[in-house]
Amino acid sequence: MALKKHLSWQRICWLSTCLFFVFCCADVFADEKVQSLDLGREAPLLVISARPFSSLTERFKRSDGWSGADAAWTIPISEKRTSWFFGDTWIGKIRDNKHVDATIINNTVALQSLPFASAEKVPKIDFYWRNEMEGGKEKAASFFPSDSKEKWFWPAAGASVDGRIFLILHRIKKVAAKEPDFGFAEDGNVLAQISNPQDDPLAWKVDYTALPDFEQKVQFGNACLFDGDYFYCYCTYRPARAGVNQHPLILARHGKGSLLQAKTNSWEFLCDLKERGKGWRTLPESGSGSKVEPVIMFADGAPEMSVSKVPGIPGYVAVYIAAFEPYILLRHAAHLEGPWSRPVKIYKCPEDRKKLFVYAAKAHPELAKDAGELVLTYCRNTKFFADQVNHSDWYAPQAVRVLLRVKMLPARQLCRVGAT
């Protein structure tokens, strides 16, 4: 069957997907608690409820065509529609809970109508990928194509503004399968600008612009949003990695005007200016003698997460899963620049950790209707390719609905939290 024909390449793709989380998050795989140095304030929020959002999860359960993926980013197109972006994706058939006549491609997209009529009535999701000819036969191909068979794109965070979508893509390349590389390595970041997202996705006009990596210090795309005149991007700052905390988070911004013109060389970073406090600066080059360093928002960030507003809640919330933890965490800040609160465990993923690991938790604010509501998804995977072939329901986004409210705090702390 087709699955056997493509098995070698599928194992490489699947191993990449499984180990991307491990490779990015820690030097060793261990059931270890996150070592946090957080000395910040307590989050001013209470979790009223946190439950599986089954009607949304069901929309990812399919037996033909698109049949499983990870990443699961969303970027709203308008008040009536949002777009989904997925990483490595199964395309084929599912029979008796097994993938058959199937292949894996590196990225896909989808569209979904808004708003949700109710928690029980979730609109269907329409999935898209490309097709190409090989050996006289048509086969599934990634939505965002690569210019090389040795490289591919995985979607990262993005945002929409002025009717356009800005999506960061990680360029990944094949390397010799020798630890700790696991057969792949990141080869830079690209900003994809989609100028006509209102059209059918197969007719989207996509322009790609390479992003600077600042001497390989910065990995873009952990979380993004437009706010005011700036595109804000939370990034991994590689020089600050330590232990299991492999994604210490920093904040970059770029002017909206130049970004709309596909100019991406004017990034500023929130830096520690010592006696002058925090301020926006370009990162100094190595050997410059400058002591300016970006401010670490928090040490235990994740390669896939979200920073967003919540209806009825002042400020911003960050949602993520820290390395090797089963908990979805939440932090709060009055401003994008922080300071961020200590993390709060808002949901324990119920998966059997001997079989599955969980990752890539993020909020989808455009899917929420009620005050204090967070609609989240997280992804799950296994270390063994054969398990995914024989358990087709394992590899698909899982949705969670959380309700929050503001705590009653002492007046002094309420003033600090509410300040904008």
matplotlib code that plots the C-alpha trace (Angstrom):
import matplotlib.pyplot as plt

x = [0.0, 1.0, 2.0, 4.7, 6.0, 6.7, 7.7, 11.3, 10.6, 7.6, 9.7, 12.1, 9.2, 7.6, 10.8, 11.3, 7.9, 8.2, 11.7, 11.3, 9.8, 12.5, 15.3, 14.0, 13.2, 16.0, 19.3, 17.9, 14.4, 13.5, 10.4, 11.7, 9.9, 10.5, 13.1, 11.6, 13.4, 10.1, 9.9, 7.1, 3.7, 0.8, -1.5, -4.7, -6.9, -8.9, -9.8, -13.6, -13.6, -11.3, -12.8, -12.3, -14.0, -15.2, -17.2, -14.1, -11.9, -14.3, -13.7, -10.2, -11.4, -11.6, -11.3, -10.4, -8.0, -6.7, -6.5, -4.2, -1.6, 0.1, 0.9, -2.7, -2.2, -5.1, -5.0, -8.4, -9.2, -12.3, -15.0, -16.7, -13.7, -10.4, -7.5, -5.7, -2.1, -0.8, 2.7, 3.4, 0.0, -1.4, -3.2, -5.0, -7.5, -8.2, -9.7, -10.1, -8.3, -5.2, -3.6, -3.8, -3.0, -1.5, 1.4, 2.7, 3.3, 4.9, 2.2, -1.5, -4.0, -7.7, -10.6, -13.4, -16.5, -17.0, -18.6, -19.4, -23.2, -22.6, -20.1, -22.1, -22.4, -18.9, -18.7, -16.9, -13.3, -12.3, -8.7, -6.4, -3.1, -1.5, -1.1, 1.8, 2.6, 5.3, 5.9, 2.7, 0.6, -0.9, 0.3, -0.4, 2.1, 2.7, 0.7, 3.8, 6.2, 10.0, 12.5, 14.4, 13.6, 16.1, 14.2, 10.6, 8.6, 6.9, 4.5, 5.1, 3.1, 1.6, -1.0, -3.3, -3.5, -5.0, -6.6, -3.3, -1.9, 1.7, 3.0, 6.4, 7.7, 10.6, 12.8, 13.9, 16.7, 17.7, 21.0, 22.8, 20.8, 23.3, 22.5, 21.6, 20.5, 17.9, 18.1, 17.0, 18.0, 16.5, 17.8, 16.4, 13.1, 10.9, 8.0, 5.2, 2.9, -0.5, -2.1, -5.5, -6.6, -10.2, -9.9, -9.8, -6.5, -5.3, -5.4, -3.6, -0.7, 2.2, 5.4, 8.3, 11.0, 13.9, 14.2, 17.6, 18.7, 21.1, 24.1, 21.8, 20.9, 17.2, 14.5, 11.4, 7.7, 6.9, 3.9, 2.9, 0.4, -0.2, -0.7, -0.9, 1.7, 3.9, 4.1, 5.2, 7.0, 8.0, 11.2, 13.6, 16.9, 19.4, 22.3, 20.1, 19.2, 19.9, 18.8, 15.3, 14.5, 15.5, 13.2, 13.9, 11.5, 12.4, 10.2, 10.9, 8.9, 8.8, 7.0, 3.8, 4.4, 7.8, 6.5, 3.6, 6.3, 8.1, 11.0, 12.1, 15.4, 14.2, 13.7, 14.0, 14.2, 13.2, 16.5, 17.9, 19.6, 20.9, 20.5, 18.1, 15.7, 14.1, 14.1, 13.9, 17.2, 18.7, 20.8, 24.5, 26.8, 29.3, 32.6, 31.0, 31.7, 28.1, 26.6, 23.0, 21.0, 17.4, 15.1, 14.1, 10.3, 10.4, 12.8, 10.4, 8.8, 7.8, 8.5, 4.8, 2.6, 0.3, 0.1, -3.4, -6.2, -9.2, -12.6, -13.4, -9.8, -7.5, -4.0, -2.6, -2.3, 0.5, -0.5, 2.0, 3.2, 6.7, 9.2, 8.0, 5.1, 1.5, 0.0, -1.1, 0.2, -1.0, 0.8, -0.6, 0.8, -0.7, 1.5, 3.1, 6.5, 5.7, 6.5, 4.7, 3.2, 4.2, 2.6, -0.7, -1.7, -5.0, -5.4, -3.8, -3.7, -5.2, -2.9, -1.0, 2.5, 4.0, 2.5, 2.1, 3.8, 1.9, 3.1, 2.2, -0.6, -2.0, -5.1, -7.3, -8.9, -11.2, -13.0, -14.0, -17.5, -17.9, -16.2, -13.2, -13.3, -10.2, -10.4, -7.2, -5.7, -2.7, -0.9, 0.2, 2.6, 4.5, 8.1, 7.2, 6.1, 4.3, 2.1, 0.9, 0.1, -1.9, -3.5, -4.7, -6.6, -3.5, -2.1, -4.6, -5.2, -7.1, -9.4, -10.0, -12.4, -11.3, -13.3, -11.4, -12.3, -10.3, -9.4, -10.3, -6.9, -5.6, -6.2, -2.5, -2.0, -5.3, -3.9, -0.7, -2.7, -5.2, -2.7, -2.4]
y = [0.0, 3.7, 4.0, 1.3, 3.0, 6.2, 4.7, 5.8, 9.5, 9.4, 8.1, 11.0, 13.5, 11.9, 11.7, 15.3, 16.2, 14.1, 15.3, 19.0, 19.4, 17.5, 19.1, 22.6, 22.1, 20.3, 18.5, 15.3, 13.7, 13.5, 13.7, 16.8, 19.7, 23.1, 25.0, 28.4, 31.5, 33.5, 35.9, 38.0, 38.7, 36.3, 36.3, 38.3, 35.6, 32.7, 29.6, 29.1, 26.0, 24.2, 21.4, 19.6, 21.5, 18.3, 19.8, 21.6, 18.6, 16.6, 18.9, 17.5, 13.9, 12.9, 9.6, 10.9, 13.5, 15.7, 13.3, 14.7, 17.4, 19.5, 23.2, 24.4, 28.2, 30.5, 34.0, 35.8, 37.0, 39.0, 38.9, 36.1, 33.8, 32.6, 30.7, 27.7, 26.7, 23.2, 21.5, 17.9, 16.6, 13.2, 13.1, 9.8, 7.5, 6.1, 2.6, 0.8, 3.7, 3.1, 5.3, 3.6, 4.8, 7.8, 10.2, 13.1, 16.6, 19.4, 22.0, 22.6, 25.4, 25.6, 28.0, 28.2, 30.4, 32.8, 33.2, 30.0, 29.7, 27.9, 25.6, 22.7, 24.1, 24.6, 25.4, 22.8, 23.3, 23.3, 22.0, 22.9, 21.6, 21.5, 18.7, 18.0, 15.6, 12.9, 10.0, 10.9, 10.7, 13.4, 13.4, 15.6, 18.5, 21.1, 24.3, 26.5, 24.9, 24.9, 25.6, 22.4, 18.8, 18.9, 21.8, 22.5, 25.0, 24.6, 27.3, 29.5, 32.4, 35.2, 38.0, 39.9, 43.6, 45.8, 42.8, 40.9, 37.9, 37.9, 34.4, 33.4, 30.1, 28.1, 26.8, 23.3, 21.4, 17.7, 16.9, 13.6, 11.7, 11.9, 12.9, 15.5, 16.7, 13.9, 14.3, 17.9, 21.4, 24.9, 26.9, 30.4, 32.1, 33.5, 36.0, 35.0, 37.9, 36.9, 39.9, 38.4, 36.0, 36.7, 34.6, 30.8, 29.7, 28.0, 31.5, 33.2, 35.5, 34.8, 36.8, 35.4, 37.6, 36.2, 37.4, 38.2, 35.7, 38.1, 35.8, 32.8, 34.3, 34.7, 32.3, 34.2, 33.2, 31.8, 34.2, 37.3, 40.0, 43.5, 46.3, 49.9, 50.7, 47.7, 44.0, 42.3, 39.0, 36.9, 35.1, 32.5, 34.1, 31.2, 32.6, 32.5, 28.8, 26.7, 23.2, 22.3, 26.0, 26.0, 28.9, 31.9, 34.5, 38.0, 40.6, 42.1, 44.7, 46.0, 49.0, 48.2, 50.5, 49.1, 45.5, 46.1, 47.0, 43.7, 45.4, 43.3, 44.8, 47.3, 45.0, 46.4, 44.4, 45.3, 45.6, 46.2, 49.6, 49.3, 52.6, 53.9, 50.9, 49.1, 50.5, 49.5, 48.9, 46.9, 43.9, 44.8, 42.6, 40.3, 42.0, 45.4, 45.7, 46.7, 45.3, 45.8, 42.5, 41.8, 41.5, 37.9, 37.9, 34.4, 31.5, 28.6, 29.8, 27.4, 27.3, 27.4, 29.5, 32.6, 36.0, 37.6, 39.5, 37.9, 39.5, 41.2, 40.7, 43.7, 43.2, 40.2, 36.5, 34.1, 30.5, 27.6, 24.2, 24.2, 21.5, 17.9, 19.2, 17.9, 21.3, 24.2, 27.3, 30.9, 34.1, 37.6, 41.0, 44.5, 45.3, 43.4, 44.3, 42.7, 42.2, 38.8, 37.1, 33.7, 30.8, 29.4, 25.8, 26.1, 22.6, 19.2, 17.3, 13.8, 11.9, 8.8, 10.2, 6.8, 6.8, 10.4, 13.8, 17.1, 20.4, 23.6, 24.9, 28.2, 30.4, 31.3, 34.6, 35.0, 31.8, 33.0, 34.6, 35.2, 37.4, 35.6, 32.8, 31.2, 28.7, 26.7, 23.9, 21.7, 19.0, 15.5, 13.0, 9.8, 8.8, 5.8, 6.2, 2.8, 3.9, 6.9, 4.6, 2.3, 4.9, 7.6, 9.5, 10.3, 13.0, 15.7, 19.0, 18.8, 21.7, 23.1, 25.8, 27.8, 30.4, 33.0, 35.9, 38.6, 37.9, 40.2, 41.7, 44.2, 47.8, 48.4, 45.4, 46.1, 49.5, 47.9, 45.3, 47.7, 50.4, 50.8]
z = [0.0, -0.4, 3.2, 2.8, -0.3, 1.5, 4.8, 4.9, 4.2, 6.6, 9.4, 8.9, 8.8, 11.8, 13.8, 13.1, 14.4, 17.5, 18.3, 17.5, 20.9, 22.6, 20.6, 21.3, 24.9, 26.6, 26.3, 27.9, 28.1, 31.8, 33.9, 35.6, 37.2, 35.6, 37.5, 37.8, 39.1, 39.1, 41.9, 40.4, 41.6, 41.8, 38.8, 39.6, 38.0, 39.2, 37.1, 37.3, 35.1, 32.6, 30.6, 27.2, 24.4, 22.7, 19.9, 18.6, 19.1, 17.0, 14.1, 13.8, 13.7, 10.0, 8.1, 4.6, 3.3, 6.2, 9.1, 11.8, 12.4, 15.0, 15.6, 15.1, 15.1, 14.2, 12.7, 12.2, 8.7, 9.7, 12.3, 10.2, 9.5, 10.9, 9.4, 10.9, 10.2, 10.9, 10.9, 9.7, 8.5, 7.6, 4.3, 3.4, 4.8, 8.3, 8.6, 12.0, 13.7, 11.4, 8.7, 5.4, 1.8, 3.6, 3.4, 5.5, 4.3, 6.2, 6.5, 5.7, 6.3, 7.0, 7.3, 9.8, 10.1, 13.1, 15.6, 17.2, 17.7, 21.0, 22.7, 21.2, 17.7, 16.3, 12.6, 10.4, 9.3, 5.6, 5.1, 2.2, 0.8, -2.6, -5.1, -7.4, -10.1, -9.6, -12.0, -13.8, -10.6, -8.4, -4.8, -1.8, -1.2, 1.5, 1.3, 1.8, -0.7, -0.2, -3.0, -2.1, -1.4, 1.5, 3.2, 4.4, 6.3, 9.7, 10.7, 13.8, 15.2, 13.2, 13.3, 11.0, 10.2, 7.5, 5.8, 5.5, 7.4, 8.6, 9.4, 10.6, 9.1, 10.5, 7.6, 8.5, 6.7, 6.6, 8.1, 8.9, 11.4, 14.2, 17.7, 18.9, 15.5, 14.9, 11.1, 11.0, 12.0, 11.8, 8.8, 9.6, 9.8, 7.1, 7.2, 4.9, 4.0, 2.6, 0.9, 0.0, 2.8, 2.0, -1.2, -1.5, 0.1, -3.1, -4.7, -1.9, -2.9, -0.5, -0.4, 1.6, 3.3, 5.2, 8.8, 10.5, 13.1, 14.9, 14.7, 15.5, 18.9, 18.1, 17.1, 16.0, 16.3, 19.8, 19.9, 17.8, 17.8, 16.3, 18.9, 17.9, 15.3, 16.0, 15.2, 18.4, 18.4, 21.4, 20.6, 22.1, 23.1, 22.7, 24.8, 27.9, 27.6, 30.8, 31.9, 30.8, 30.1, 26.4, 25.4, 27.5, 26.2, 24.9, 23.1, 19.7, 17.7, 14.2, 12.8, 11.0, 8.1, 7.0, 7.6, 5.2, 2.6, 3.3, 5.0, 7.9, 9.0, 11.7, 14.6, 18.1, 21.3, 24.8, 26.6, 30.0, 29.9, 33.4, 35.2, 32.6, 33.0, 30.1, 26.6, 22.9, 21.2, 18.3, 19.4, 19.4, 17.3, 19.0, 19.8, 20.0, 23.7, 24.4, 27.7, 26.5, 26.8, 26.0, 29.0, 29.7, 30.1, 31.7, 31.5, 30.9, 27.7, 24.9, 21.1, 20.5, 22.8, 22.7, 24.2, 23.9, 25.5, 27.2, 27.1, 30.3, 31.7, 31.9, 30.4, 28.6, 29.2, 28.1, 27.6, 27.1, 28.2, 29.8, 28.9, 29.8, 32.0, 31.6, 32.7, 30.5, 32.2, 32.3, 33.1, 33.3, 32.6, 32.5, 29.5, 26.6, 28.0, 31.4, 34.1, 34.0, 36.9, 38.3, 36.3, 37.2, 36.3, 34.5, 33.0, 33.4, 30.1, 30.8, 28.4, 29.6, 29.8, 29.2, 25.7, 24.7, 25.4, 25.1, 23.8, 21.8, 24.0, 22.8, 23.0, 20.1, 21.2, 18.2, 19.1, 22.5, 23.1, 26.8, 29.3, 30.9, 28.2, 26.8, 23.9, 23.9, 21.9, 22.6, 20.6, 21.5, 20.0, 20.6, 20.2, 17.9, 14.4, 14.4, 17.3, 15.2, 12.3, 14.5, 16.7, 14.2, 16.9, 18.9, 16.6, 16.4, 18.2, 21.5, 22.5, 26.0, 27.2, 30.2, 32.2, 34.2, 36.5, 38.2, 41.9, 44.7, 45.5, 48.0, 46.7, 46.2, 43.9, 42.1, 41.1, 39.7, 37.8, 36.3, 35.3, 31.5]

ax = plt.figure().add_subplot(projection="3d")
ax.plot(x, y, z, "-o")
ax.set_aspect("equal")
plt.show()
